[in-house]
Amino acid sequence: MTSDVAILSPDPALVERATFQLGARQGLEVNGVLEIGQPCIRSHSTVWPLAFSQGSEAKSNVAYYKQVRLDWMSSSLKEGLARSEALTPRLAEALGPKGIVPAAVLAIDADRGAIVTEALHGTTMNKWGTHKFRNARAATTLQQLRMLGLVARHIEEIECPRQSAADRACETRHFGNDLKRADELGAELPLLLTELFADASAQVSYVHGDLSNTNVLALKTGLGIIDIGWNVRFKGFDVACLTHRLEFGTRAPARWRRRAIAAVLDGYGELGSAEAGFRFYRMQRLLRVAARGRPYAARRARRRLFEAMREEPRQAATRESGS
């Protein structure tokens, strides 16, 4: 079996199941077919747009078929895909009244790494660059970021999962690499990181896994969320990664980065039991920037790390948003 997903084609049985699900959701005739469009090849997956066709009429991109590269498949990823069918509708029910729409799962084959989701018709948010934070757009962008904080909270609270061996192995493997980076910087960083890892391990939850601008669509009535991973991580994973991206992955001025981070944390609410996980993942990301980032970003990350060592636990989020 080849690992090059680009030469694979969608599973006809999965496409057929998706056709019937679309018929039920959108009132389409079941004797129609889903026509497979040109694939979009990504680093770890291939996505085919599917258009529903009946007679001479066709609806563009009513669904997307995603196939994960075979050499990217893992037990943790398969488990996340398997959870999607049951958990995504529950998330949609909770977030729908707030104007947030997760892409519906139409068909899934977790063992093969394939999933078909309903298309959401909106505008990709692209990168949160300077233009997103200019006065004309600032209010809209900040409200969208509050909504993303709320998404992170709802995914965590949908139910209390049990962390599988695959999920634990993933966390432990990354933690070992983080400790090596912390040792290079010295001081008390390794000890603090170990303590946070131990505290965070007691509070696990489901997470999106990549709650970034690339997986968010601006809809006419709110936000659309795609590619929910449903993996198990420590609580606080999504909000920590999102605020880190806003601090180190945007070209916006510092004052706008602070407002953006504050908006995410405001939408998420009190950290509570997610505090240890939030601090752990925040330090983990800072360590990576300090080790591999550009000189200016690396210096800023090191400064943030040593600030974090002096913080009282409940000051972490406040400093993140207001310093």
NUNUNU-60277 format. One line per 5 residues: number of its first residue (from 1); for each residue x, y, z of N, C-alpha, C, O. Coordinates in steps of 0.02 Angstrom, whole numbers, plus 50000, padded with zeros to 5 digits. Example, Ala and Ser with C-alpha at 12.3 -4.5 7.8 and 13.67 -1.06 7.14 Angstrom:
BEGIN
1 = 50660/49716/50390/50615/49775/50390/50660/49835/50390/50712/49834/50423 | 50642/49888/50354/50684/49947/50357/50645/50002/50394/50670/50057/50402;
END
This chain:
BEGIN
1 = 50043/49940/50000/50000/50000/50000/50044/50062/50000/50088/50069/50042 | 50032/50106/49954/50074/50166/49948/50055/50217/50000/49997/50221/50021 | 50104/50258/50020/50091/50312/50068/50075/50377/50032/50061/50427/50065 | 50078/50378/49965/50064/50439/49928/49990/50446/49917/49961/50416/49872 | 49958/50488/49959/49887/50495/49956/49863/50528/49892/49804/50523/49875;
6 = 49908/50563/49857/49888/50599/49797/49862/50554/49742/49824/50576/49699 | 49882/50490/49742/49860/50446/49688/49797/50407/49707/49770/50370/49666 | 49773/50416/49768/49712/50382/49790/49651/50421/49765/49655/50481/49750 | 49596/50387/49761/49533/50420/49743/49482/50406/49798/49490/50357/49836 | 49431/50447/49804/49381/50437/49857/49347/50368/49853/49337/50340/49799;
11 = 49331/50342/49911/49297/50277/49916/49225/50285/49892/49188/50324/49923 | 49204/50250/49839/49135/50258/49813/49081/50243/49865/49029/50275/49866 | 49094/50194/49909/49045/50177/49960/49035/50234/50009/48979/50248/50030 | 49090/50269/50026/49085/50325/50072/49049/50384/50039/49009/50418/50071 | 49063/50395/49976/49029/50448/49939/48954/50433/49934/48913/50479/49940;
16 = 48937/50370/49924/48866/50352/49920/48831/50364/49987/48775/50390/49988 | 48863/50347/50042/48834/50359/50108/48824/50434/50119/48774/50456/50146 | 48874/50474/50097/48868/50546/50105/48810/50574/50064/48778/50622/50085 | 48798/50544/50006/48743/50566/49963/48676/50559/49999/48635/50605/49997 | 48666/50503/50031/48603/50492/50067/48596/50539/50127/48542/50563/50142;
21 = 48652/50551/50161/48649/50597/50218/48633/50668/50195/48594/50703/50228 | 48662/50689/50139/48646/50754/50111/48572/50759/50093/48540/50810/50104 | 48546/50704/50064/48475/50703/50047/48432/50714/50107/48381/50750/50104 | 48452/50684/50163/48412/50692/50224/48418/50763/50253/48369/50790/50279 | 48478/50792/50249/48489/50857/50280/48464/50915/50237/48438/50964/50264;
26 = 48471/50910/50171/48456/50966/50128/48395/50955/50083/48378/50998/50043 | 48362/50898/50090/48303/50885/50049/48319/50872/49976/48278/50884/49932 | 48379/50846/49963/48398/50830/49895/48372/50761/49875/48363/50718/49918 | 48360/50751/49811/48336/50687/49787/48392/50635/49793/48449/50648/49775 | 48375/50576/49820/48426/50525/49831/48450/50493/49766/48500/50457/49766;
31 = 48415/50505/49710/48439/50477/49647/48491/50523/49614/48514/50509/49559 | 48509/50577/49648/48563/50618/49623/48630/50587/49641/48633/50537/49676 | 48684/50617/49617/48750/50590/49631/48795/50647/49654/48782/50706/49640 | 48848/50628/49689/48900/50677/49708/48957/50672/49658/48990/50620/49654 | 48967/50725/49620/49022/50726/49571/49086/50748/49605/49087/50798/49642;
36 = 49139/50712/49593/49203/50724/49626/49243/50775/49585/49255/50765/49526 | 49264/50829/49618/49302/50881/49585/49377/50869/49588/49399/50816/49609 | 49416/50919/49568/49488/50914/49568/49515/50916/49640/49492/50956/49680 | 49562/50872/49655/49587/50870/49724/49632/50928/49742/49666/50957/49700 | 49630/50946/49806/49676/50995/49834/49725/50956/49878/49706/50930/49930;
41 = 49788/50952/49857/49837/50911/49892/49873/50954/49944/49904/51005/49928 | 49869/50932/50006/49901/50967/50062/49959/50925/50088/49973/50871/50063 | 49993/50952/50139/50052/50917/50165/50036/50850/50196/50076/50803/50191 | 49978/50844/50227/49962/50782/50261/49893/50754/50242/49870/50706/50273 | 49861/50783/50192/49796/50757/50171/49780/50781/50100/49812/50826/50074;
46 = 49729/50751/50071/49702/50775/50007/49627/50785/50016/49593/50744/50047 | 49602/50840/49989/49531/50857/49995/49501/50863/49925/49526/50898/49882 | 49445/50827/49915/49407/50831/49853/49342/50869/49865/49305/50850/49911 | 49326/50919/49826/49259/50949/49830/49208/50904/49796/49222/50873/49744 | 49149/50899/49825/49096/50858/49798/49037/50902/49780/49013/50941/49821;
51 = 49013/50896/49718/48956/50935/49695/48897/50888/49684/48904/50837/49650 | 48839/50904/49711/48779/50863/49702/48749/50878/49634/48734/50936/49618 | 48740/50827/49595/48715/50836/49527/48652/50795/49517/48649/50736/49536 | 48602/50826/49488/48540/50791/49470/48515/50820/49403/48494/50877/49400 | 48520/50779/49352/48501/50803/49286/48550/50857/49263/48611/50847/49267;
56 = 48524/50912/49240/48566/50966/49215/48586/51015/49270/48624/51062/49257 | 48559/51006/49331/48574/51052/49385/48629/51025/49429/48635/50965/49440 | 48670/51070/49453/48724/51050/49498/48734/51103/49552/48728/51163/49538 | 48749/51081/49612/48765/51126/49666/48839/51119/49681/48862/51064/49697 | 48875/51173/49676/48948/51170/49686/48965/51160/49759/48936/51191/49804;
61 = 49012/51116/49770/49043/51107/49835/48992/51101/49892/48993/51141/49939 | 48948/51052/49887/48902/51041/49942/48934/50999/49997/48908/50995/50053 | 48992/50969/49982/49026/50928/50032/49100/50925/50013/49121/50941/49958 | 49140/50903/50063/49211/50892/50051/49232/50824/50077/49213/50804/50132 | 49270/50789/50037/49296/50723/50055/49370/50732/50073/49410/50753/50031;
66 = 49388/50717/50134/49457/50725/50157/49487/50656/50169/49459/50615/50205 | 49545/50645/50139/49583/50583/50149/49651/50600/50179/49692/50633/50147 | 49663/50576/50239/49728/50587/50272/49780/50544/50239/49767/50486/50221 | 49840/50571/50230/49895/50532/50202/49907/50470/50245/49905/50473/50306 | 49918/50414/50212/49927/50352/50249/49988/50353/50294/49988/50321/50347;
71 = 50040/50391/50275/50099/50394/50318/50091/50444/50374/50136/50453/50415 | 50033/50478/50377/50017/50522/50433/49967/50490/50481/49951/50518/50534 | 49942/50431/50463/49892/50399/50505/49922/50377/50572/49978/50354/50575 | 49883/50386/50625/49904/50365/50692/49843/50340/50730/49786/50354/50710 | 49854/50305/50783/49798/50281/50824/49758/50339/50852/49696/50336/50855;
76 = 49792/50392/50874/49759/50450/50902/49714/50484/50850/49658/50504/50865 | 49739/50490/50788/49700/50521/50735/49639/50479/50719/49584/50506/50710 | 49647/50413/50714/49590/50369/50700/49537/50374/50754/49477/50376/50740 | 49559/50377/50817/49511/50382/50872/49473/50448/50868/49413/50449/50881 | 49508/50502/50850/49474/50566/50842/49422/50565/50787/49367/50591/50796;
81 = 49439/50535/50731/49391/50530/50676/49330/50489/50697/49274/50507/50681 | 49342/50435/50732/49287/50392/50753/49239/50428/50800/49179/50413/50800 | 49264/50476/50838/49220/50513/50884/49178/50566/50848/49126/50587/50873 | 49200/50586/50789/49169/50643/50755/49094/50633/50743/49055/50680/50753 | 49075/50573/50723/49006/50562/50703/48957/50573/50760/48902/50598/50750;
86 = 48978/50555/50821/48933/50563/50879/48939/50632/50911/48888/50659/50934 | 48999/50660/50914/49009/50721/50953/48995/50785/50914/48973/50834/50943 | 49007/50785/50849/48996/50847/50810/48923/50870/50811/48912/50930/50819 | 48873/50825/50804/48804/50849/50809/48787/50879/50877/48748/50926/50881 | 48816/50853/50930/48803/50880/50996/48833/50950/51003/48804/50994/51033;
91 = 48892/50959/50974/48923/51025/50975/48882/51075/50934/48873/51132/50955 | 48857/51053/50877/48816/51096/50835/48753/51117/50871/48731/51175/50864 | 48724/51072/50909/48663/51088/50947/48676/51141/51000/48635/51185/51012 | 48735/51137/51031/48752/51184/51084/48772/51253/51057/48755/51304/51086 | 48807/51254/51000/48834/51316/50974/48789/51350/50922/48796/51410/50910;
96 = 48744/51312/50892/48701/51340/50840/48664/51403/50860/48665/51452/50822 | 48633/51405/50919/48598/51466/50940/48644/51526/50949/48620/51583/50951 | 48709/51515/50954/48757/51570/50962/48788/51591/50895/48834/51632/50894 | 48762/51564/50840/48786/51583/50774/48850/51548/50753/48885/51572/50709 | 48866/51491/50785/48927/51454/50769/48907/51386/50740/48868/51349/50772;
101 = 48933/51370/50681/48911/51310/50646/48970/51263/50633/49012/51279/50590 | 48975/51207/50668/49026/51157/50650/49004/51120/50587/48944/51106/50579 | 49051/51105/50543/49034/51068/50482/49007/50999/50499/49039/50962/50536 | 48949/50982/50473/48917/50918/50488/48955/50860/50456/48978/50865/50400 | 48960/50805/50493/48992/50744/50468/48940/50704/50430/48887/50686/50457;
106 = 48954/50689/50366/48907/50651/50324/48924/50577/50320/48879/50535/50319 | 48987/50562/50319/49009/50491/50317/49082/50488/50340/49119/50537/50334 | 49101/50430/50366/49168/50426/50395/49193/50354/50391/49154/50307/50399 | 49257/50346/50379/49292/50282/50383/49356/50295/50422/49407/50311/50392 | 49353/50287/50487/49409/50305/50530/49471/50263/50515/49527/50290/50516;
111 = 49462/50199/50502/49520/50155/50489/49557/50176/50426/49618/50170/50422 | 49520/50201/50378/49551/50222/50315/49574/50295/50318/49610/50318/50273 | 49554/50331/50370/49572/50401/50376/49534/50446/50329/49561/50496/50305 | 49470/50430/50316/49430/50468/50269/49368/50495/50304/49338/50460/50345 | 49349/50556/50286/49290/50587/50315/49258/50634/50263/49294/50669/50227;
116 = 49192/50633/50260/49155/50678/50215/49114/50725/50258/49074/50703/50300 | 49123/50790/50249/49087/50840/50288/49048/50886/50242/49066/50897/50184 | 48993/50912/50268/48953/50959/50230/48991/51024/50221/49025/51047/50267 | 48985/51054/50162/49019/51117/50148/48986/51175/50184/48925/51179/50188 | 49027/51219/50211/49003/51282/50239/49022/51338/50192/49080/51344/50173;
121 = 48974/51378/50172/48987/51429/50122/48999/51496/50158/48953/51530/50180 | 49062/51513/50162/49082/51575/50195/49150/51597/50169/49174/51571/50119 | 49179/51645/50202/49243/51673/50182/49297/51650/50230/49291/51659/50291 | 49350/51621/50203/49406/51601/50246/49436/51662/50279/49447/51714/50247 | 49450/51656/50343/49475/51715/50380/49547/51731/50363/49572/51785/50381;
126 = 49582/51685/50330/49652/51696/50312/49693/51713/50375/49672/51698/50431 | 49751/51743/50365/49792/51760/50423/49766/51822/50457/49740/51868/50426 | 49774/51823/50524/49755/51882/50561/49811/51933/50556/49849/51945/50603 | 49817/51963/50497/49868/52014/50485/49845/52082/50509/49792/52089/50540 | 49885/52132/50495/49871/52199/50518/49803/52224/50496/49767/52257/50534;
131 = 49784/52206/50433/49720/52232/50406/49660/52209/50446/49609/52242/50447 | 49666/52151/50480/49610/52126/50519/49597/52169/50581/49542/52166/50610 | 49646/52208/50602/49640/52245/50665/49636/52320/50655/49640/52358/50704 | 49628/52342/50593/49616/52413/50582/49547/52432/50606/49503/52389/50611 | 49537/52494/50621/49475/52516/50654/49411/52493/50619/49363/52475/50653;
136 = 49411/52492/50552/49350/52474/50516/49331/52402/50527/49272/52384/50521 | 49379/52359/50542/49365/52288/50549/49376/52262/50620/49360/52205/50635 | 49403/52304/50663/49424/52281/50729/49367/52251/50768/49375/52197/50797 | 49309/52284/50770/49253/52259/50811/49230/52190/50788/49216/52147/50829 | 49227/52180/50721/49206/52115/50695/49257/52061/50711/49239/52007/50733;
141 = 49322/52077/50701/49374/52028/50716/49375/52009/50789/49381/51950/50806 | 49369/52058/50834/49369/52042/50905/49309/52000/50926/49315/51956/50968 | 49251/52013/50896/49193/51973/50911/49202/51901/50886/49182/51854/50920 | 49233/51893/50828/49247/51826/50803/49295/51789/50849/49287/51729/50859 | 49344/51824/50876/49391/51793/50922/49357/51774/50987/49374/51722/51016;
146 = 49311/51814/51011/49272/51794/51070/49234/51730/51057/49230/51686/51099 | 49205/51725/50997/49168/51665/50978/49213/51604/50976/49192/51549/50994 | 49275/51613/50954/49322/51556/50952/49340/51534/51023/49348/51475/51035 | 49347/51582/51068/49358/51563/51138/49301/51522/51165/49311/51474/51202 | 49240/51541/51146/49180/51503/51166/49179/51434/51136/49159/51386/51169;
151 = 49202/51427/51073/49206/51362/51041/49252/51316/51080/49236/51258/51093 | 49311/51342/51098/49359/51303/51136/49329/51278/51202/49338/51220/51220 | 49292/51321/51236/49260/51302/51299/49208/51247/51288/49207/51198/51325 | 49165/51255/51238/49112/51206/51226/49139/51138/51206/49113/51086/51227 | 49192/51136/51166/49221/51072/51147/49248/51036/51208/49240/50976/51215;
156 = 49280/51074/51253/49306/51043/51314/49251/51016/51359/49261/50965/51392 | 49194/51049/51360/49142/51031/51408/49089/50983/51381/49042/50967/51416 | 49097/50961/51318/49045/50920/51288/49036/50854/51326/48980/50829/51333 | 49090/50825/51350/49088/50769/51396/49158/50756/51421/49207/50780/51393 | 49163/50718/51475/49229/50704/51505/49257/50640/51474/49229/50586/51485;
161 = 49311/50645/51435/49337/50585/51402/49387/50547/51445/49409/50571/51498 | 49404/50489/51422/49460/50451/51451/49517/50454/51402/49509/50440/51343 | 49575/50473/51426/49633/50479/51382/49659/50410/51364/49674/50369/51408 | 49663/50396/51299/49686/50331/51276/49761/50326/51280/49796/50375/51292 | 49787/50265/51270/49859/50255/51270/49892/50294/51214/49948/50320/51222;
166 = 49858/50299/51157/49887/50337/51100/49892/50411/51117/49942/50443/51101 | 49840/50438/51149/49842/50509/51167/49896/50523/51219/49932/50572/51215 | 49902/50478/51269/49953/50487/51321/50023/50483/51291/50067/50522/51309 | 50032/50437/51244/50098/50429/51213/50117/50492/51174/50175/50513/51173 | 50067/50522/51141/50080/50584/51103/50102/50640/51150/50152/50674/51136;
171 = 50067/50649/51205/50086/50702/51253/50154/50689/51283/50195/50735/51288 | 50168/50627/51302/50231/50611/51336/50290/50621/51289/50343/50645/51309 | 50280/50602/51225/50334/50609/51176/50352/50683/51167/50411/50701/51168 | 50302/50725/51160/50315/50797/51152/50345/50827/51215/50388/50871/51212 | 50323/50802/51273/50348/50829/51337/50423/50815/51344/50459/50858/51369;
176 = 50445/50757/51322/50516/50742/51326/50558/50791/51286/50611/50813/51308 | 50534/50809/51226/50570/50859/51185/50569/50928/51218/50618/50965/51215 | 50512/50944/51249/50507/51010/51282/50555/51015/51341/50586/51067/51352 | 50563/50961/51377/50610/50961/51434/50681/50974/51410/50719/51009/51444 | 50699/50945/51354/50767/50956/51328/50777/51030/51312/50830/51058/51327;
181 = 50727/51061/51282/50733/51133/51267/50737/51174/51331/50775/51222/51335 | 50697/51154/51382/50698/51190/51445/50765/51183/51479/50790/51231/51510 | 50796/51124/51475/50863/51113/51505/50915/51159/51474/50960/51183/51509 | 50909/51172/51409/50957/51215/51375/50953/51287/51401/51004/51322/51404 | 50893/51308/51421/50885/51376/51447/50902/51380/51521/50914/51434/51548;
186 = 50901/51322/51555/50922/51319/51624/50872/51349/51672/50812/51347/51661 | 50898/51377/51727/50858/51405/51781/50811/51352/51808/50829/51293/51812 | 50750/51372/51825/50702/51325/51854/50649/51304/51804/50597/51276/51823 | 50661/51316/51741/50612/51300/51690/50594/51226/51688/50534/51210/51687 | 50642/51179/51689/50624/51108/51686/50579/51088/51745/50532/51049/51736;
191 = 50594/51113/51805/50554/51096/51864/50483/51122/51857/50435/51085/51870 | 50476/51185/51837/50410/51215/51829/50370/51178/51775/50311/51165/51784 | 50402/51162/51720/50367/51127/51665/50344/51058/51688/50289/51036/51671 | 50386/51024/51728/50367/50958/51753/50308/50962/51800/50263/50921/51797 | 50307/51013/51844/50251/51022/51890/50186/51037/51852/50134/51010/51868;
196 = 50191/51080/51801/50131/51096/51762/50106/51035/51724/50045/51025/51719 | 50152/50996/51698/50132/50935/51661/50095/50887/51707/50044/50858/51688 | 50120/50879/51769/50087/50835/51817/50017/50860/51835/49970/50821/51838 | 50011/50926/51848/49946/50954/51866/49897/50951/51807/49838/50934/51816 | 49922/50966/51748/49878/50966/51689/49854/50896/51671/49799/50887/51645;
201 = 49894/50846/51686/49876/50776/51669/49812/50753/51703/49780/50706/51680 | 49794/50787/51757/49734/50767/51794/49671/50796/51762/49615/50777/51782 | 49678/50841/51714/49619/50873/51683/49625/50867/51607/49657/50909/51575 | 49593/50816/51579/49595/50807/51507/49527/50822/51477/49476/50820/51512 | 49526/50837/51412/49464/50853/51379/49473/50842/51304/49528/50832/51280;
206 = 49416/50843/51268/49420/50844/51195/49443/50913/51173/49429/50963/51206 | 49477/50916/51116/49499/50980/51088/49488/50980/51013/49481/50927/50982 | 49486/51040/50984/49483/51046/50912/49549/51021/50882/49550/50983/50834 | 49604/51044/50911/49670/51024/50888/49705/51074/50844/49766/51077/50843 | 49666/51114/50806/49696/51165/50763/49645/51221/50754/49623/51235/50698;
211 = 49628/51253/50808/49578/51306/50807/49611/51371/50785/49621/51417/50824 | 49628/51374/50721/49663/51432/50693/49622/51462/50637/49570/51436/50619 | 49647/51517/50610/49610/51552/50557/49598/51508/50496/49550/51519/50460 | 49641/51459/50483/49633/51416/50424/49573/51370/50430/49548/51345/50379 | 49549/51359/50491/49492/51314/50501/49430/51352/50524/49384/51323/50553;
216 = 49428/51417/50510/49371/51459/50529/49345/51495/50467/49384/51524/50429 | 49280/51494/50457/49248/51530/50402/49202/51584/50430/49164/51572/50477 | 49206/51643/50400/49159/51696/50418/49095/51686/50377/49096/51694/50316 | 49040/51669/50411/48976/51658/50378/48934/51722/50382/48952/51769/50419 | 48880/51724/50346/48836/51782/50348/48807/51792/50418/48794/51849/50439;
221 = 48796/51737/50453/48763/51742/50518/48808/51724/50577/48785/51720/50633 | 48873/51715/50565/48917/51698/50620/48982/51666/50596/49014/51692/50550 | 49001/51611/50627/49063/51576/50610/49050/51503/50592/49005/51472/50620 | 49090/51477/50546/49090/51406/50530/49156/51376/50553/49208/51406/50544 | 49153/51316/50582/49212/51282/50608/49221/51217/50571/49174/51177/50567;
226 = 49280/51205/50543/49294/51143/50507/49353/51106/50539/49389/51133/50580 | 49361/51043/50518/49418/51001/50538/49426/50994/50613/49482/51002/50639 | 49373/50980/50649/49378/50967/50721/49409/50899/50731/49384/50848/50706 | 49465/50897/50768/49502/50834/50775/49474/50786/50827/49483/50726/50820 | 49441/50813/50879/49414/50772/50934/49468/50727/50965/49453/50671/50985;
231 = 49529/50753/50970/49580/50717/51008/49575/50736/51081/49540/50784/51099 | 49608/50698/51123/49608/50711/51195/49675/50742/51215/49728/50713/51203 | 49671/50801/51244/49730/50836/51269/49714/50863/51338/49660/50853/51364 | 49761/50899/51368/49747/50932/51431/49700/50990/51418/49703/51022/51365 | 49657/51004/51466/49613/51062/51460/49655/51125/51450/49707/51134/51482;
236 = 49631/51169/51407/49666/51231/51395/49708/51230/51332/49739/51280/51314 | 49710/51172/51297/49753/51166/51238/49734/51216/51183/49776/51254/51160 | 49670/51215/51163/49650/51258/51107/49660/51332/51121/49685/51369/51079 | 49639/51353/51181/49644/51425/51197/49717/51447/51205/49734/51503/51187 | 49759/51403/51230/49830/51419/51236/49863/51426/51168/49901/51472/51155;
241 = 49847/51378/51123/49877/51380/51056/49852/51440/51016/49890/51471/50979 | 49788/51457/51024/49759/51513/50987/49789/51579/51011/49807/51620/50969 | 49794/51589/51076/49824/51651/51100/49898/51656/51082/49923/51711/51070 | 49932/51599/51080/50002/51600/51059/50008/51621/50986/50052/51661/50969 | 49964/51596/50943/49966/51616/50872/49954/51691/50865/49986/51724/50824;
246 = 49909/51717/50905/49894/51788/50900/49953/51831/50923/49963/51886/50898 | 49992/51805/50970/50049/51844/50993/50109/51839/50946/50143/51888/50934 | 50121/51778/50919/50182/51768/50880/50169/51756/50805/50217/51754/50766 | 50107/51750/50785/50093/51734/50716/50056/51788/50678/50031/51775/50623 | 50052/51849/50705/50019/51903/50670/50067/51961/50660/50118/51968/50695;
251 = 50050/52003/50612/50091/52063/50599/50059/52125/50630/50080/52181/50617 | 50008/52114/50671/49973/52170/50701/50017/52204/50755/50060/52171/50784 | 50006/52268/50768/50042/52302/50822/50028/52269/50889/49978/52235/50898 | 50073/52280/50936/50068/52248/51001/50002/52264/51036/49973/52220/51068 | 49977/52325/51030/49915/52343/51065/49856/52303/51037/49810/52285/51074;
256 = 49857/52288/50972/49803/52249/50942/49810/52175/50961/49760/52141/50971 | 49872/52151/50965/49882/52082/50987/49854/52072/51057/49823/52021/51072 | 49866/52121/51100/49841/52116/51169/49764/52115/51169/49734/52076/51206 | 49733/52158/51129/49660/52159/51126/49632/52093/51098/49581/52068/51121 | 49667/52066/51048/49644/52003/51018/49648/51945/51068/49602/51905/51074;
261 = 49703/51942/51104/49711/51889/51155/49660/51897/51210/49631/51847/51233 | 49648/51958/51231/49598/51971/51283/49528/51949/51259/49488/51924/51299 | 49513/51959/51195/49448/51940/51168/49439/51864/51171/49385/51840/51189 | 49491/51826/51153/49487/51753/51156/49475/51730/51227/49431/51688/51240 | 49513/51757/51274/49506/51737/51344/49439/51758/51373/49410/51723/51415;
266 = 49413/51815/51350/49347/51837/51372/49294/51788/51348/49248/51771/51385 | 49299/51766/51285/49251/51717/51259/49256/51650/51293/49205/51617/51304 | 49317/51631/51312/49326/51566/51346/49300/51568/51417/49271/51519/51441 | 49309/51624/51452/49287/51630/51521/49342/51610/51570/49400/51606/51551 | 49323/51599/51632/49372/51581/51684/49409/51517/51665/49378/51469/51642;
271 = 49474/51517/51675/49513/51457/51659/49495/51399/51705/49488/51342/51681 | 49487/51412/51769/49467/51359/51815/49513/51299/51811/49573/51305/51819 | 49484/51240/51798/49523/51178/51796/49569/51174/51735/49611/51129/51731 | 49562/51221/51688/49606/51222/51629/49669/51262/51640/49711/51267/51595 | 49677/51290/51699/49733/51336/51711/49801/51303/51703/49846/51331/51671;
276 = 49810/51244/51732/49875/51210/51727/49890/51193/51655/49947/51201/51632 | 49840/51167/51618/49851/51150/51548/49866/51211/51506/49909/51209/51462 | 49830/51266/51520/49842/51328/51483/49914/51351/51493/49948/51368/51445 | 49937/51352/51555/50006/51375/51569/50057/51327/51539/50109/51349/51513 | 50043/51261/51543/50090/51213/51516/50098/51222/51440/50153/51227/51415;
281 = 50041/51224/51404/50045/51230/51331/50073/51298/51310/50108/51303/51260 | 50059/51349/51349/50087/51416/51335/50163/51413/51339/50198/51439/51295 | 50189/51382/51393/50262/51377/51401/50291/51331/51348/50346/51344/51323 | 50256/51278/51330/50279/51232/51279/50290/51269/51213/50341/51260/51180 | 50241/51309/51192/50247/51347/51130/50302/51399/51134/50338/51410/51085;
286 = 50309/51432/51192/50362/51481/51200/50431/51449/51194/50477/51478/51165 | 50438/51389/51222/50502/51353/51217/50520/51339/51144/50578/51344/51125 | 50470/51321/51105/50483/51305/51034/50504/51366/50995/50548/51363/50953 | 50471/51423/51010/50491/51485/50976/50561/51506/50998/50602/51528/50958 | 50575/51499/51063/50641/51517/51089/50696/51475/51057/50752/51499/51048;
291 = 50680/51412/51041/50731/51368/51013/50738/51374/50938/50793/51367/50911 | 50681/51388/50902/50683/51384/50829/50660/51448/50794/50663/51453/50733 | 50636/51497/50832/50607/51557/50801/50660/51604/50775/50720/51596/50787 | 50636/51654/50738/50681/51707/50714/50709/51744/50775/50678/51744/50828 | 50767/51777/50767/50801/51807/50825/50757/51851/50868/50757/51845/50930;
296 = 50718/51896/50837/50677/51941/50878/50623/51902/50915/50612/51914/50974 | 50589/51856/50879/50537/51816/50911/50566/51772/50965/50535/51763/51018 | 50625/51744/50953/50657/51700/51003/50673/51739/51067/50663/51714/51122 | 50698/51801/51058/50713/51841/51118/50649/51858/51156/50648/51854/51218 | 50596/51875/51120/50533/51890/51153/50505/51829/51189/50477/51834/51243;
301 = 50512/51770/51157/50487/51708/51189/50526/51693/51252/50496/51672/51302 | 50592/51702/51250/50631/51689/51311/50611/51737/51367/50607/51718/51425 | 50599/51800/51348/50577/51848/51399/50510/51827/51429/50501/51830/51490 | 50464/51805/51387/50400/51781/51411/50407/51720/51456/50372/51714/51506 | 50452/51676/51439/50463/51616/51480/50485/51634/51551/50458/51608/51600;
306 = 50532/51679/51556/50557/51697/51623/50506/51740/51661/50506/51739/51722 | 50464/51776/51625/50408/51810/51658/50360/51758/51686/50334/51766/51741 | 50348/51705/51647/50301/51653/51668/50325/51618/51731/50284/51596/51772 | 50389/51612/51739/50416/51579/51799/50400/51618/51862/50395/51589/51916 | 50393/51684/51855/50380/51726/51914/50306/51737/51928/50288/51768/51978;
311 = 50263/51712/51883/50191/51725/51890/50159/51680/51942/50177/51622/51949 | 50113/51709/51978/50068/51668/52018/50021/51633/51969/50006/51661/51916 | 49996/51574/51985/49956/51536/51937/49900/51576/51904/49893/51573/51843 | 49861/51614/51942/49803/51648/51913/49820/51714/51880/49776/51749/51856 | 49886/51730/51878/49907/51790/51842/49924/51774/51769/49933/51820/51730;
316 = 49927/51709/51751/49951/51690/51685/49908/51719/51630/49934/51750/51583 | 49844/51708/51634/49800/51732/51580/49796/51808/51579/49791/51838/51526 | 49799/51839/51638/49797/51912/51641/49857/51942/51607/49851/51989/51568 | 49917/51915/51620/49977/51941/51589/49975/51928/51514/49996/51969/51474 | 49949/51870/51494/49945/51852/51423/49905/51904/51385/49922/51922/51329;
321 = 49851/51929/51416/49806/51974/51380/49822/52048/51392/49803/52091/51352 | 49857/52063/51446/49863/52134/51461/49932/52162/51468/49940/52222/51480 | 49984/52120/51459/50052/52147/51468/50077/52179/51404/50133/52204/51403;
END
